[in-house]
């Protein structure tokens, strides 16, 4: 089953960390990605640009209304994702819980409809 694991954090979160904290965080990420790659569960992953580059598009009265910035006013942002193919929802939740951002922010797990 495929799951999208959405990563949420705060803009510039990693730049607020000390160098040892950054090294620890990215070390954890690298270890998880290596494990998921070796197990064949990782289908893809990407980080997203700063939310200040976001364009929100809504169609109102037949015309697109485009605004700068994220969809909602929030301190947290949708920062990236992992696309995994694993045996169960429980495994996808386990992966999300191990991701470092889950310690400070939030992770979201959604089944991919196929």
Secondary structure, 3 states (H helix, E strand, C coil): CEEEEEEEEECCCHHHCCHHHHHHHHHHHHHHHHHHHHHCCEEEEEECCCHHHCEEEEEECCEEEEEECCCCCCCEEEEEEEEEECCCHHHHHHHHHHCCHHHHCEEEEEECCC
